[in-house]
Amino acid sequence: MTSGPTHQKMANDIWSVADLLRGDYKRHEYGQVILPFTVLRRLDAVMASTRDAVRERDAKLEASGVQNKEKVLGRTAKLPFFNTSQQDFGTIASDSTSVAKNLRDYINGFSPNVRKLLERFDFDNQITKLASAKLLYQVIGRFAAMKDLDKLDGHDMGYVFEHLIRLFAEASNETAGEHFTPREVIKLMVNLLIAPDADTVAGEGQVINILDPACGTGGMLTAAEEHIKAINPKAEVYLYGQEINPDAWATCQSEMLIRSQPGEVVFGNSFSEDGFKDRKFDYMLSNPPFGVEWKKVKDFVEAEAELGFAGRFGAGTPRINDGSFLFLQNMIDKMEPVEGKGSRLAIVFNGSPLFTGAAESGESRIRQWILKNDLLEGIVALPDQLFYNTGISTYFWVLSNRKSKRLRDKVILLDARDQWEKMRKSLGDKRKHISDAQIGHITKMYVTAVDIATDPTHPDHAKVKIFATRDFGYNRITVERPLKQRFEITEDTLAALEDAKPLAKWADRDDLVAALRGLTGSVWWTKNEAANAMKAAIKGADATWPSTAALQKGLWAAVSISDPDGEVQTAKDGSVLPDPDLRDYENIPLDEDINEYFAREVTPHVPDAWIDRDKDKVGYEIPFTRHFYVYTPPRPLAEIDAELRELEEQIQKLLGEVTR
């Protein structure tokens, strides 16, 4: 990522305000002041050229008794917002005695759309707190001195917000899921999303709707628009987003206002407050928080899931501590029907959605539904250490309901984990960067994936694999082995008998244990022999043999010992009982015959095993790493031994120097 001096200096100037806040604010609270003031000062700077014209126009309209002034004043401001106050940052900073009063007067002079976003910042409370700490005048002065905020375009301002939000996140010790997406990651994501449609996007009369249901400060949305405009400057692009964090929402909304961007940014939780119900979009992209818990909206999600595919979560619900697949299903619900324009979407996931969840779990069912409906176009593995707050590996999932004919019922797996350059200076956990050249290379590999995968001579052949959608499905079978036991009376089995819960409330338990104590050291290799011996001992001691099935189960559980040389145990109907401790599972590809697999892979090793077909399950997973695993042989023992001897010599030499 390249960053020019203008926005880098601006970000540093803004962050320097933190020096004023130390002591009165905790580190994680700096953003509550710096972010809204940055937004407010940027709005103030953007309005400068039309400020006087708006004031004059407002005064004339007021004198004429005009009530609905918003549209007229908006046209005068040449912006989708305006301010009629006689104050601005310059006048507020020039009067230290009335700074809070003048600042509030200035805020009240804004059009309703700006006042609404400032309310999300809880800005009035921050004014009160800063005034009480006698910091408000100094903070206003610092921001008033920043003269270049209006000169930064949306792209550069995105870098400023990126820098600030990273610093806020570091100060707050936020979790890996709460992070800003680096610009080069966004650029690659947008490339993969739009590159296959470049010819269509370049066409005449293009009206394109884009959604990000976890839009943060809007970086992905604006990057997508810039990419489309680069292909087709005449395209009409509408940006839509939803965000649950009030500060991020307000920041995004301010940038959309400054850009006069058509579209809408909704505040609220995408799971419980669907901001775009029944709306459809041409493109969608998102980097939702990794592993976000959805316990707080559990009732909403489960109620919608009960609607089946009439709701958004018909394919199933994932574990309560990871809502990744809820974000994805929410986006799939908003795809344009394939009968019309169809849709493409891209989302950033960590590794969990690839494989988490056993057969027929919520995650497995969701993967199965996505693959069986041929929505998954490709998955791209990215380098680790790309994000500021986490070093974990990440993946792009690209979905489409209008895949090309060559990719019907197929999925691209592309390994781009080696496509990175080391950063000169780490930023938090971000130590790697994807260059523009590498972005271009990855994009080309993705677009030509089928050709690369079918050409063994291609230099990137090992990095691209094409699979059928059914290749990710498997039958999970339960392999049972017979329960083999011997029976014995020892101090341990007697202790187990005394502690057995089924016998705990039985009045004759102690007499039973006393009667069997005389058999200590006895071992029987059949259940019948054990029963006869124990019954005789109990009768001789005038004790009582357990009369109910539950009591007898407790007795046999205590005296039975698993033994490969023991007697095979059977049920009343003569069927062999399975040993739960020897139970195993096998995952067999969907297109492979289960019986043939069992005879080839299991029977030669455990001839007495069988399959409990009543427990068969179907599962789906995408073992990405396994498909790209390359075996690295260990170093020769002689080489390792020589290295160890060399290290020992060095240690001895160092010890000798210490003891002199």
N, C-alpha and C positions, 0 to 999 in steps of 0.2 A: 504494500500500500504506500503510495507516495502522498506526501502531505506538504503543501506549500506553506510559506512562512505566514501568510495572512491568517488563515484559520488556526494554525498552531499557536501563533502569538495571541490570538483572540481567546482561545481556550485557556491558555496560561494566565492571561489577564483576568479572566472571569474567575478562575479557580483561586487566584490570589486573594479574593474577597474572604476566603476561609480564614486568612490571618486575623481578620477583624472579629470573627465569630468564636475563636477559641476561648474557652472558659465559660462563656454564656451559653454556648451550644455544644452538644456532644458531636463527635465526628460523624456519626451516622445521620445527624440532623442537618448537616450543612446543605444538603440538596434541597431541603424544604425552603431555604432562603434563596440560594443561588439560582436554582432552576426557574422559579417564577419571575425573579428579577431579570434573568436573561431573556425570557420570553417577552416580558413587558418592555424592556429596553429595545429589543429588536422591533417590536411593533411600533414603538415610539419613533425609532429611526426611519422605518419604512414610510411612516405618515408625514415626515417632515416637509416634503415638497408640496403637499396639498393642505397642510394644516391650516394656514391662514384662510384659504379659500373655503374650507369647511366651516370655520368659525363665522365668516362673513355670511355664508349661505344660511347657516343656522339662525343667525340673528335676524335676517330678513324673513325667514319662514316663521320665526317666533312672533315677530311683529305683525305678520299677516294672519296669525292665529291658526296656522296649518298644524294639524295634529299628527298625521302619518308622514313623518319626515325621513324615514330610514332609506327608502329607495333613492330619494333625491340626494341625500347626503352621501350615500354610497357611490352614486355616479360622480359627485363632486370630488370625492376622495380618490376615485379611480381604483378603489379597492373594495373587497366585500366587507369592510369594517371601517369605522371612523371614530373620531373623538371630538366632542364639542366643547370640552373644558378649555378654559383659558390657561390651564397649566400644561407643562411638559417637563421632561427631566431637567431641562435647564433652569426653568423658573423654580421648580421644587428644590433643587440643589442650592439655589441662591438665597433661600430664606430658612435659616436654621431654627427659627422660633416657631414656625408653623408647618414643619415638614410633614407630620402625620396628617394634619388637616388637608394640606394641599395635595398630598398623594391620594388620599381618599376622594377628594374632589375630582382629581384626574381620572381615577378608576371609574367613578360614577358617570363620567362624561363619555365613556366608551359605548359603542353599540351593544345590544344585548348578547350577541354571539361571543364577544370578547369577555364581557362580565361573567358569562356562564363558565368559560374555561378558567378564569381567575378564581371563581368559587371552588372549582375542583382542586386547586392548589391550596385551598384554605388560607388564602392570602391575607385576608383581613386580620386573622389571628396572628400571623407572622408580623404584620405591621405593629400590632399592639405589643408583642413580645420584644421586637427590636427597639421600639420607642421606650419601653420600660428599662431596657438595658442600656439606653442612651447610645445605641448603635445605628439607628435608622438614618440619621443625617450622614454619617460616614459611608454607609452602604450606598445610599442614593448618590453621594458624591463620586464614589468609585465607578458606578455604572454610568453616570452622566458623562464621565470622562472618556468612555469607550465610544469612539466616533465611527467605527467601521462596520458595525453590525448590519447596517442596511446594504453594505457593499458586497456582502457574501451572498452567493446564490444558494438555492436549496441544497445543492450537492455539498458545497463547502460548509454550510451550516450544519448539515448532517454530520460532518466530521467533528465539528465543535461539540455537538450533543453527544456524539460517540465518546469523545474524550472525557467529557464531564460525567456521563453516566457510568463510564468505567471507573472513574475515581470515586463516585458515590458508592458504587457496588463494593469496591475494595474497602472503603471506610465502614461500610455496613456489614462486612463479612457475609455477604449474601451467598446463598447456596448456588451450586452449579447450574441449577435450572433457571436462575434469574440472571440473565446476562444479555448484553447487547451483541448483535451479530456483526462481526467485522465486515467492512465494506467489500473486501475481495471475495468473501464467502457469498455475500448477497449477489455480487456480479456473476459469479459462477452459477449460482442457483437460477438466476434470471436467464442466463444463457441457455442452460439445459432445458428450461421451461419453454422458451420461445424459439430457439434455433430451428427445430424441426418445422416451425410454421413461418419461417422468414418470408417465403414467397407470398403466402396469404396475407401476412401483416403488411407487406409492401403494396398491397392492392388498393384500388380506389375506394373511397367511401367507408373506410374502416372505423367502426365504433366499438371500442373494446372496454369491457368492464373487468376490473381486477379486485380481488378480495384478499385480505389478510385478517383472519379471525383472532390473531394474537399480535396486533400490529405494533405494539410498543410505541416508539416515537415516529414510526412511519417510514423508516429507512428502506425497507423492502419494497414498499409500495412506490415510493418516489424513484427508486432505482429501476423498477420494472417499467415505469412510465418513460424514463429517460432512454432506456434501451429500445422501447417501441418507437419513440420519437426519432431516434437515430436511424431506424430502419425506414420509417414513414413519418416525416414531419407533419403531414396533413391528417394523421390519424387522430380521432377524438378519443381520449383516454379518460375513463372515470375510475377514481380510486375509492375503494370502500374498505373500512377496517373496523375492528372492535377491540377494545382494550379494557382490562379490569383495573389497572393501576391508574389512579387519578392523575398523578404527576405526568406519567407517560402519555395518557390520553390528552391532557391539556397541551403538552408540548407538541404532540402530533397535530392536534386541531389548529394550533397557532400557525404551524408551517403550511397547513392546507389553506388557511385563510390568506396568508401572505402570497401563496402561489396562485390564488384565485382558482384553486383546483376543484373541478367538478367532481361530485361524489359525496360521501358521507362517512364520518367516523363516529361510531356509537360507543358510549360508555356502558360497561357492564360485563358480566360473566357470560362467556360464549356458551357454556354448558346449560345454565339455568335461565338465561335471558337472551334468547336467540335474536340478535339485532337485525337479522336479514331473513326472517321466516318467509318461505315461499319465493325468495329471490334466487336467481341463477346467475352464474358468472362465467366469463370466457376463460379466465386464468385465475388461479389461486396459488398463493405461496405463503409459507409461515415457518417460523422457528419458535414453536411453543416451548414453555418451560419443560425441561427434562424431569421425568418422574414426579410430575405435579400430582398431589393428592386431591381427590375429588369428594372427600368425605362430607364437606360442608354442603355440597349440592347433591348428595346421594339420593334424596327423595325425588328431586326433580329429574335426575338422570334415569332412575329406575322406573319412574312413572312413564317417561317417554319411551324407554326400552320396551315396556309392556305393550306399547302401541304397534310393535313390530316395525315393518317398513313403512308404515304410515307416519312414523316418527323418524328421528335422525339416528337412533342407535339400535336399529333392528337386527344388525349382525351379532350383537352381544355387547357385554360390558367387560372391560378389563379389570385387573386388580384395583382395589380402592386406592392404592398408593402410586398409581401411574396412569394418568389420564391421556397418554399419548394417542391411543387409538380412538378416544372420544373426539379429540381435535380432528383426526383424520376423517372419521365418519361424518362429523359436522361439515367438513369441506366436501366430501363426496355427495352429501345430500344437496349441495348447492351447485352441482355440475349441470351445465346446459344439456338438455337431452341430446342424444346422438342423432336423433332425427332432425334436429336443428343444426346448430353450429358445433355442438359438443364442447368439451372442456379439457384443459390440462391443468394439473396442479403439482406442486412440489412442496415437500415438507422436510424439515431437519429432525432427525431422530438420533438418539444414542443407540447402542447395540441391542437394548432389551426387546424392542418390538420385533426383532428378527426371529427370536427363538423362545422368549419367556412364555411359560404356560404349557402344561402338559396337554396331551391329546384330549380334545373336547372341552378344554378350558375356555374361558372367555376370549383370551388372546388368540388361541388356536382357531376358534370358530370365526373370529374376525378375519384372520389371514386367509382361511379357507374361502370365506365369502368373497373377499377381494380378488383372490386368484381364480376362483371358479367363474366369476363374472368378468374375467379378463380385463381388470382395471389397472393392474400393476404393469407399468411399462419397463421400469428399470430402477436399480438401486446402485448408487455410487458411493464407495467407501472413501472418506476423506482422511487426510493426515490427522494425527492427534495434535494437541497443543495449539489449536487454531483459535480458541476462544479465550477471552480474558479471565474468566472465573472458573475454568475447568480445563484439565488437560486430557479429558477422555476422548475416545474415538467417536466420530459422528458419521452419519450416513444421510444422503439425500434419497428420499423415495420420490419417484416421479410416476404419477398416475394419469391415465387418459382413458376416456370412453370412446375415442376415435383413433385408436392405434393404426399405424400403417399396416398394409396387408402382410408385409414381411415379418411383422411382429405379432400377428394375431396368435393368441394362445401361447405366447412366448414372453420371456422376461430377460432383460439385459442385466448382468452383474458386471460392474466396472470397478476395478481396483485402482484408485488414484491415490493410494496412501503414500506413494513415493514422490508425489508431485508437490514439492514444497521447497522453500528456501529459508535458511536460518535468518532470523531477524537480528539486526545489529544490537538492538536493545530489547530485552523482554518487557512486555507490558502485562503485569500480573502473571497469569498462567500461559499467556500467549507468547510462544517462542518461535512459532513458525508462520510463514506467510506464503500465500500462493500468488506467484507473479502473473502479470497479464499474459505472458507467453504460455505459461502453464495452464491458465484458464482457457486460452484458445486451444491448446492441445487436448485438454480433457473434453472440451465441447466437441471437437472434431472426432475424437474417439467415440463419444456417445452417439453422435449423428450417424457415423459409419460403422457402428458396432457389429452389425450383421456381417458386413464384408470382412472386418478384422477377425471375427470369430471363426470364419470359414476359410481363412487364409493362414496356414501354419507358418508361412514365410514372412508374414507381416511382423515388424519389430515390436508391435504392441499386442501380438496375439495372446500372450500369456496373461495380459491384463484384462481381457474381455472374454466373457463366457455367455452363451445364450442357452437358456433352459426352457423346457416346456413348463407350463403352469402346473401340470400334474406331477412334475418331478419333485415338487416341494411337499407333496402329500405322502402320508405313510399310514399303514395299518399298525396299530400298537397291539401286540398280542401278549397274553399272560401265559408264561411258561410255568407249569406246576411240576413238582416232584413229590413222590410219595412220602408220607410221614412215617418214619421208622423210629421205633422207641424200644427202650428196655425199661424195666421197672425196678425200683430199689427203695429200701428204707435205710436212710442215713440220718445223722444229726441235722444235715442241711434240709433233707426232705421233711423231716419232722418239724423243723422250724418253719418251713414254708407252709406246712399244714396248719400250724398254730396261727399263722398270719393270713391264711386264705380268707378273703372277704366273703365268699359264699357260705363259709362255715362260722363266720364271726358271731352270729346271733343264734346259732344252733346250740341248744342246751346240753347235748351229749358230746360236744366237740372234745372236751378235755378227756373224757373217758375213752374216746376213740384214739386220741394221741397216746394215752397211757397204754392201751391195749397193743398198739402197733410198735411201741418202743422195744418190746421184747423181740421184735424181728430185725432190730438194727444190724446192718451188715448183710442183709439178705438181698439177692439180686435175682430177678426173673426175666426171661427172654421172651415170654409171651404174656399177654394181658390175662389170659384165662388162668395161667399158673399163679400170677400175682393175686388175682381175685380170690382164688381158692385158699391160698395161704393166709391172706389178710382176713377173710371171712372166718376162717377157723380160729385165728388168734382173737378176733373180736368176740366170737361166741364163747371161747374159753374164758375170757375175762368178763363175761356177762355184760358186755357193752352192746351198743346198737349200731348196726350197719346203716349208712345214710340211705334214707328211703326215697328222696326226691331226686329228679334228674339234676337239679342245680347243685345239690349237696354232693352228689356223686361226681359231678364235673369238677368241683373244687378239690375233691380227694385225688382224682386221677391226675389233675394238673400238677399237684404237689409231688407225686411219686413217679411221674413219667419223665424220662430223660431221652432227648433226641440222640440217636446213635445210628450211624450208617449200617451197622451190622444187626440192628434191632429188627423187631417184627413190623411188617407193613400193617398200618392201622386202617380199618375199614369202617364205613358207616353202617347203620342197621340194614340198609338195602344192599349191602355188599360192595358198594363203590369205594374205591381207594380214596382215603383222605389226603389232601395236600399238606405239605409242610410249609407254613407261612414264612419260616425263616429261610427257606430255599427258593421261595418264589422269585421269579425274574421276569424281565420284560424284553421284548425285541421290537424294534421299529423296522417294518418291512415296506419298501417302496410300493406305492399303490398298484403299479402295473406288474408286480411280481407275484407269482402264485405262492400263497402262504404255505401250503403243504410241501411244495418243492423246496422252498427256503428252509423250512423246519428240518426236513430230512437231510439237507446238505449242511446246514450250519449248526444245528443243535443236537440232533440225534447221535451223531458220531461221538460227541463228548459226554452226553448224559442220556444213555439209551432208555432209561426208565421215565423220562420226562414226557409230558403231554401238554396240549394247548387247551385252556379253558375258553372255548369259543364264545361263551356267554359274556365274557369280559372284553371282547374285541372293541377297539375304539379307533376312530379315524382322527389323525392330527395333521397339522400343517406347520412347518417351520422353514426358515431360510438360513441355513448354516453357511453364511457368507465366508467366514474365515476358513472353514474346512475346504471349501471349493478352491481357495487360492493358497492353500498350505503347500509350502515347498520344503521337503525334508533336507535338513542340514546335518550331514554326518558329524559325529563328534571328532575332535582332534585326536591324532594318534597318541596312545599312552606314553610312548617314548618322549614325545614333544612336551606333554604335560609334566612328566617326571623330571625332565631337564629344567623346566621352568620352576618347579618346586625346589629343586636343588639350588638353583640360582638365588631364589628368594631366601632360602635358609642361610646361604652364605652372606647375603646382604644383612640379614637380621643379626647373625653372629658378629659381623663386623661392627654394626651399630652398637650392640651390647658391649663389645670390647671397648669402644670409645667412651661409653657411659661409665664403665667401672674403672677407668684409669685414675 
